[in-house]
Amino acid sequence: MPPFAQSRRHFLGTLSVAGLGVTAITSCGGSDSGGKDSSGRTVIEWWHIMTGDPAKKVWAERAKAYEAEHPDLRIKIVTVENEAFKSKMTALTSSGKLPDMYHTWGGGVLKQQVDAGLVEDLTGTVKPWIGELVPAAPKAYEFDGKLYAVPYDIGGVGFWYNKALFKKAKIDEPPTTWSGYLDAVQQLQDAGITPIALAGKEKWPGMYYWAYLALRLAGVDGMQKAADDEDFSGDAFVKAGEHLMELVDLKPFQKGFLGAAYATPTGEAAAMGNGKAAMELMGQWAPLTQRDAGKGIGKDLGFFSFPTVEGGTGKITDVFGGGGGYAVRKGAPKEAVDFLKFFVSAATDRTLVKEANVLPVNKQALDALTDPGLKAVSDMLNASTGFQLYLDQALPPAVGQEINDSVAALIAGSTSPEQVTRSITQVAKSQ
């Protein structure tokens, strides 16, 4: 996966890149993990990636609250920085020794662990209460009708836009079709407004356009078939590139976008936050990042779903996004699943929403949302008819990287829509 997990999770608090957290990561599989401590308490070792406050503090408080209700249990927290976590988990998966309970983004990596027989099938255990969660939330952790992780966070990508700039360009309503979107881009340009902010240097923000166009054309089932067949050369994927080139040909991005980063003072988020561009295609963390990198545009910030594409089978209610969950290793103490039930309960979820600014996964905690931007994303997710996990998480890492690289080359004008699909298919079949 490309190095943007910190940006994706910016709303959880700034993530540390300096260390591995409060507990040495060599403790995995230690004598007190999944066994008893010196006081006779059952010990559950829990690995998470919340290395920055407020999330780190909230996660620790939730563990203590559960321990207070279960004095015969101790939750041993191992906090690991995001990129270090990926590296360490790769090694642990190869060794066959996973923590009792650990963070997962679902998709291809979790599937590899499942196929290796390392992950507990939670389907039956969570059946009595999993229906309390937003329907889209568990999708990234389901394989062949079985659930292998419990989500605590969910998010989705859509267009953030500047209502004042839309008004200046005489755009009354956000577009709902791709042709209407291209018309809106042209109207913004005619009004002397930069239509779109894009961090071309980091590649992944541009990939969102191709991925969403493919989702709108192929539909959720078509995306899954391409992944299963390891073949992205179909007509829908070629057309996704062609439609993206329609946009690129309008020259809608800010000056110097190919060298722009995402969260820097001169990057994509700052262009939006300073009112220098009318739109960006980004996830639910966008408003906070806009305020951190720029000034923020306050009440002028709006949100709309990626438009439908004429002739496609996908719906405007199909969402491209991701989130986080916790998987349980096969053979871990049964209390681990009960703790997960506690962690995604309505009461705990309200705490996560209010103090860590995450989107609720428990439907009964939706009333805790007060930020209008987050509420708009949550409403989109609650109304979703399909959910497509980020491609660099749904697919093997090398395939996700090839998608990012190929789409970036397409936007830069150095490859063709057909070559993009051939390159991705070639890497997919080599895995």
Salt bridges, closest charged atoms under 4 A:
ASP32 OD2 - ARG74 NH2 2.87
ASP32 OD1 - LYS76 NZ 3.08
ASP37 OD2 - ARG41 NE 2.97
ASP37 OD2 - ARG74 NE 3.39
GLU45 OE1 - LYS76 NZ 3.79
GLU61 OE2 - LYS57 NZ 2.66
GLU67 OE1 - LYS64 NZ 3.74
GLU83 OE2 - LYS86 NZ 2.94
ASP100 OD1 - ARG329 NE 2.72
ASP115 OD1 - LYS111 NZ 2.98
ASP229 OD2 - LYS225 NZ 2.58
ASP235 OD2 - LYS239 NZ 3.25
GLU246 OE1 - HIS243 ND1 3.06
ASP292 OD2 - HIS10 NE2 3.20
GLU335 OE2 - LYS334 NZ 3.51
ASP338 OD2 - HIS70 NE2 3.70
ASP367 OD1 - ARG350 NE 3.26
ASP379 OD2 - LYS375 NZ 3.41
ASP392 OD1 - ARG8 NH2 3.52
ASP405 OD1 - LYS203 NZ 2.90
